[in-house]
Amino acid sequence: MIKLDGNYGEGGGSLVRVALALSALTGKEFSVEKIRSGRKDVGLKAQHVQAIEALKQLCDAQTNPVEFGSLRLQFKPGKVKKGTYTIDIGTAGSISLLLQALILPAMFASGKVTFVIKGGTCGKWQASVDYIQNVLFPYLQRFVEKIELKVLKRGYYPKGGGEVRVEISPKFKFIKYNSLEHLLEDLRLRTPKIMLTEQGTLEQIRGVVNVSSSLQEKEVGERIKKAAENGLRKYKVPINIRVEHNNTLSVGGEIVLWAIFSKSGKMDYDNPVILGSDALVEERKSSEQIGQDAAQKLMAEIDSGACVDSHLTDQLIPFMGLLLGSEIVAGEITNHTLTNIYVAEKFLPIGFKVEGKRIRVEERNSV
């Protein structure tokens, strides 16, 4: 039984999500107390409860009785199965945060896994589904035959109502290995390490502005796009930002940007350098300010020389832990990142070495 302190690091929900993912993958049971005790509204939120319910289906997991606000979780996983799983968070709770608990084990299931998830497609203090699709997923291709996210419907705070479909076809099926050690050994032989240590040359900037149809008349999406483009033109590279309008239950929207780099004039498809940023549509912010905010965040990441933006860094930690020798140079080492390292080291036979903004995965006895 692995015991985790829910108050560790930033004391948020990330610890629970990453623990669920790694537990379901490795088959190791865990318990955690004082869940989200670092937050004003302590305990499990809707997306955590739905993640637990989904994992009960995905890997026949057993738990103590849990509900919204629960402070304690004991989780015992079974084998990860193929299949189609429909999940309704029931609020504007984050689809992308829910996916943090599901993607990792699904990548090593006995066959194709499909998730159809209803909830919020973007919101405060989270990566949106567009960020997951365009910034995170390119790094996960190495582990699978296919991983794909399609946005079926947008859902904004407070009513939600968004829907996405995620399809994952595993390359390495855990059921074919007699232990976690054998899976990791084969992974390391056949899968390129995550190596993101040199930013390279900026080639292009892409993005998407998605807003409610009711904002179309005021040209909110177009104004956000233009403001972002104005700030980014200094880089003198192609900029391609599309605008989409959606019928939604609540009025809202966001802009997501990502910068794509090359090395020696070529894209490294195993280890592409992609830096992302975003900004939400908010009532007291002008369209121009929203576009400028997203552009300024992206410019700060680009100008820092980082190879991984601060939001992606913590999301990559569990995946890096599967491949010894993986190494990244981050824009910032956040408390989220340190919390995810704490959890990953509990479940995997590795250690993370953090020096400045450089993070490296090593054998536990050499750290």
C-alpha positions in Angstrom: 0.0 0.0 0.0 1.4 3.4 -1.1 0.5 6.1 1.3 0.3 9.7 0.0 0.0 13.0 1.8 -2.8 15.0 0.2 -1.3 18.2 1.7 2.1 17.7 -0.2 3.3 20.6 -2.4 0.5 22.7 -3.7 -2.1 20.5 -1.9 -4.4 20.4 -4.9 -6.2 17.8 -7.1 -3.2 17.1 -9.3 -1.8 14.7 -6.7 -5.0 12.6 -6.8 -5.2 12.6 -10.6 -1.6 11.5 -11.1 -1.8 8.9 -8.3 -5.0 7.4 -10.0 -3.2 7.3 -13.4 -0.1 5.7 -12.0 -1.9 3.3 -9.8 -4.1 2.1 -12.6 -1.1 1.6 -14.8 1.2 -0.1 -12.3 -1.5 -2.1 -10.4 -0.2 -0.7 -7.1 -2.8 0.2 -4.4 -2.6 3.6 -2.7 -4.4 5.6 -0.1 -4.4 9.4 0.4 -5.6 11.5 3.3 -6.4 15.3 3.5 -7.3 15.5 -0.2 -7.0 19.1 -1.6 -6.4 20.4 1.9 -4.4 23.3 0.3 -7.6 24.6 -1.3 -10.4 26.7 0.1 -13.0 24.1 -1.0 -11.3 21.0 0.3 -12.0 17.4 -0.8 -12.8 15.7 -4.1 -14.4 17.7 -6.8 -16.8 16.5 -9.5 -14.1 15.6 -12.0 -12.2 13.6 -9.4 -15.2 11.6 -8.5 -16.0 10.9 -12.1 -12.4 9.9 -12.8 -12.6 7.4 -9.9 -15.9 6.1 -11.3 -14.4 5.8 -14.8 -11.4 3.9 -13.5 -13.8 1.5 -11.7 -15.0 0.6 -15.2 -11.7 0.8 -17.0 -9.7 -1.4 -14.6 -12.3 -2.9 -12.2 -10.9 -0.7 -9.4 -12.2 -1.0 -5.8 -12.4 2.0 -3.5 -13.8 3.2 -0.2 -17.1 5.0 -0.5 -16.3 8.4 -2.1 -18.4 11.5 -3.0 -18.0 15.2 -3.7 -16.0 16.6 -0.8 -14.5 13.4 0.4 -11.1 13.9 2.1 -9.8 10.3 2.0 -9.4 7.8 -0.9 -8.2 4.2 -0.9 -7.8 2.9 -4.4 -7.1 -0.7 -5.5 -6.9 -1.2 -9.3 -7.4 -4.3 -11.4 -6.3 -4.9 -15.1 -6.8 -2.1 -17.6 -9.4 -3.2 -20.2 -10.3 -2.1 -23.7 -13.7 -0.7 -24.5 -15.8 2.5 -24.9 -16.5 4.5 -21.7 -19.0 7.3 -21.5 -18.5 9.9 -18.7 -20.6 12.8 -17.7 -19.0 15.2 -15.2 -22.4 16.8 -14.8 -21.0 20.4 -14.5 -18.5 22.6 -16.3 -15.9 20.5 -14.5 -12.7 20.1 -16.5 -12.6 17.4 -19.2 -8.9 17.9 -19.6 -8.2 17.5 -15.9 -10.3 14.3 -15.8 -8.2 13.0 -18.7 -5.0 13.3 -16.6 -6.2 10.3 -14.6 -7.3 8.3 -17.6 -4.9 8.7 -20.5 -1.8 7.0 -19.0 -3.5 3.7 -18.1 -5.5 3.7 -21.3 -2.3 3.9 -23.4 -1.4 0.4 -22.0 -4.8 -1.2 -22.1 -5.6 -4.7 -23.6 -6.9 -3.0 -26.8 -8.5 0.2 -28.1 -10.0 2.5 -25.6 -12.5 5.2 -26.4 -13.7 7.9 -23.9 -16.8 10.1 -24.6 -16.7 12.8 -22.0 -19.2 15.6 -21.2 -18.2 18.6 -19.1 -16.2 21.8 -19.5 -13.8 22.2 -22.5 -11.9 25.1 -20.9 -11.9 27.1 -17.7 -9.7 28.8 -15.1 -6.6 27.0 -13.7 -6.6 24.2 -16.3 -5.3 23.4 -19.7 -8.1 23.3 -22.2 -8.9 20.4 -24.5 -7.3 22.3 -27.4 -4.1 22.5 -25.4 -4.2 18.7 -24.7 -4.9 18.1 -28.4 -2.2 20.4 -29.9 0.5 20.6 -27.2 0.5 17.5 -25.1 -0.6 14.7 -27.5 2.3 15.2 -30.0 4.6 14.0 -27.2 2.5 10.9 -26.4 2.5 9.5 -30.0 5.7 7.5 -29.2 3.8 5.3 -26.7 0.8 4.3 -28.9 -0.4 3.3 -32.3 -2.9 6.2 -32.2 -4.1 8.9 -29.8 -6.7 11.4 -31.0 -9.0 13.9 -29.4 -12.0 15.4 -31.2 -14.1 18.3 -29.8 -17.8 17.4 -30.5 -19.3 20.3 -28.6 -17.9 23.3 -26.6 -18.9 23.8 -23.0 -18.1 26.9 -20.9 -18.5 27.8 -17.3 -20.9 27.6 -15.5 -23.3 25.2 -17.3 -20.7 23.2 -19.2 -22.3 20.9 -21.8 -19.2 20.3 -23.8 -18.3 16.9 -25.2 -15.1 15.3 -26.5 -14.2 11.9 -27.9 -10.7 10.5 -27.2 -9.5 7.4 -29.0 -6.3 5.5 -27.9 -4.9 2.5 -29.6 -2.1 0.9 -27.5 1.2 -0.2 -28.9 2.4 -1.8 -25.7 -0.4 -3.9 -24.0 0.4 -4.5 -20.3 -1.5 -7.8 -20.4 1.2 -9.3 -22.6 3.9 -8.6 -20.0 4.4 -10.6 -16.8 5.4 -7.6 -14.7 5.8 -3.8 -14.7 9.5 -4.2 -14.9 9.2 -6.2 -18.2 6.9 -3.6 -19.6 9.3 -0.7 -18.7 12.2 -2.7 -20.1 10.6 -3.1 -23.5 9.3 0.5 -23.5 12.9 1.7 -23.0 14.3 -0.5 -25.7 11.7 0.5 -28.3 10.6 4.0 -27.5 12.6 7.3 -27.9 13.3 9.1 -24.7 11.6 12.5 -24.1 14.5 14.8 -24.8 13.6 18.5 -24.8 16.8 20.4 -24.0 17.3 22.8 -26.9 14.6 25.2 -28.1 15.8 25.5 -31.7 14.4 27.9 -34.3 10.9 29.3 -34.2 9.1 28.2 -37.4 5.5 29.2 -37.0 2.8 30.1 -34.5 -0.7 28.5 -34.6 -3.8 29.0 -32.6 -7.6 28.7 -32.2 -10.1 31.2 -30.8 -13.4 29.5 -29.8 -16.3 31.6 -28.6 -20.0 31.4 -28.2 -22.1 32.3 -31.3 -23.8 35.1 -29.4 -20.5 37.0 -29.4 -20.2 36.8 -33.2 -22.0 40.0 -33.9 -19.5 42.0 -31.8 -16.7 40.3 -33.6 -15.2 39.2 -30.3 -13.3 36.2 -31.8 -11.8 38.3 -34.7 -10.8 41.0 -32.3 -9.0 38.6 -30.0 -7.2 37.0 -33.0 -6.0 40.4 -34.3 -4.8 41.5 -30.9 -2.8 38.3 -30.5 -1.4 38.6 -34.0 -0.3 42.2 -33.4 1.8 41.2 -30.5 3.4 38.1 -32.1 4.4 39.7 -35.4 7.8 40.7 -34.0 8.9 37.1 -34.6 8.5 37.4 -38.3 7.2 33.8 -38.8 3.9 32.6 -40.2 0.9 33.0 -37.8 -2.2 31.0 -38.4 -5.0 31.5 -35.8 -8.5 30.3 -36.7 -11.7 31.5 -35.2 -14.7 29.3 -34.5 -18.2 30.1 -33.2 -20.2 27.6 -31.2 -23.8 27.2 -29.8 -23.2 26.8 -26.1 -25.2 26.6 -22.9 -23.1 29.4 -21.3 -21.5 32.4 -23.0 -17.7 32.2 -23.0 -14.6 31.2 -25.0 -10.9 31.3 -25.0 -7.8 31.6 -27.2 -5.1 28.9 -27.3 -1.8 29.6 -29.0 1.2 27.3 -29.7 4.6 28.0 -31.1 6.4 25.3 -33.1 10.2 25.1 -33.4 12.7 23.2 -35.6 16.3 22.0 -35.2 18.8 22.5 -38.0 15.8 23.3 -40.3 14.0 20.1 -39.5 11.1 19.1 -37.3 11.9 16.4 -34.7 8.7 14.3 -34.7 9.9 12.2 -31.8 10.7 15.3 -29.7 8.9 18.3 -31.2 9.4 21.6 -29.3 5.9 23.1 -28.9 5.3 25.9 -26.4 1.7 26.9 -25.5 -0.3 29.6 -23.9 -4.0 30.6 -23.5 -6.4 33.2 -22.2 -10.1 32.9 -21.2 -12.9 35.2 -22.4 -13.9 37.1 -19.2 -16.6 39.7 -18.6 -14.4 42.5 -17.4 -11.8 42.0 -20.1 -11.9 43.5 -23.5 -11.3 41.3 -26.5 -8.1 43.2 -27.2 -6.8 42.5 -23.7 -7.6 38.8 -24.0 -5.6 38.5 -27.2 -2.7 40.5 -25.8 -2.6 38.4 -22.6 -2.3 35.1 -24.6 0.3 36.6 -26.8 2.4 38.0 -23.9 2.3 34.6 -22.1 3.5 32.9 -25.2 6.2 35.5 -25.8 7.5 35.1 -22.3 7.8 31.3 -22.9 9.6 31.8 -26.2 11.9 34.5 -24.9 12.9 32.5 -21.8 14.6 29.9 -24.0 12.4 27.1 -22.5 11.8 23.9 -24.4 8.7 23.0 -22.3 6.2 25.6 -21.1 5.3 25.7 -17.4 1.9 24.0 -17.9 3.2 21.1 -20.0 6.1 20.4 -17.6 3.9 19.0 -14.8 1.8 17.0 -17.3 4.9 15.3 -18.8 6.3 14.1 -15.5 4.4 10.7 -15.3 5.2 10.0 -19.0 8.9 10.9 -18.5 9.0 8.5 -15.6 8.5 5.6 -18.0 11.6 6.3 -19.9 15.0 6.5 -18.1 17.3 9.2 -19.4 14.4 11.5 -20.4 15.4 15.2 -19.9 13.7 18.5 -20.3 14.4 22.2 -19.8 11.3 23.9 -18.4 10.2 27.5 -18.4 9.4 27.2 -14.7 9.4 24.5 -12.1 6.0 24.9 -10.4 4.6 23.4 -7.3 2.4 21.2 -9.6 5.6 19.8 -11.1 7.2 19.1 -7.8 4.0 17.4 -6.6 3.8 15.2 -9.7 7.4 14.2 -9.2 6.6 13.2 -5.6 3.8 11.0 -6.8 5.7 9.5 -9.7 8.6 8.5 -7.5 6.2 6.6 -5.2 4.9 4.4 -8.1 7.8 4.0 -10.5 11.4 2.6 -9.8 13.0 5.9 -10.9 14.1 9.3 -9.4 13.9 12.8 -10.8 16.9 15.0 -10.7 16.0 18.8 -10.7 18.8 21.2 -11.4 17.7 24.8 -12.0 15.1 24.4 -14.7 16.4 21.1 -16.0 14.7 17.8 -15.0 16.2 14.4 -15.7 14.9 10.9 -15.0 17.5 8.5 -13.5 17.6 5.2 -11.8 16.6 5.5 -8.2 19.9 4.5 -6.7 21.8 7.0 -8.8 19.8 10.1 -7.8 
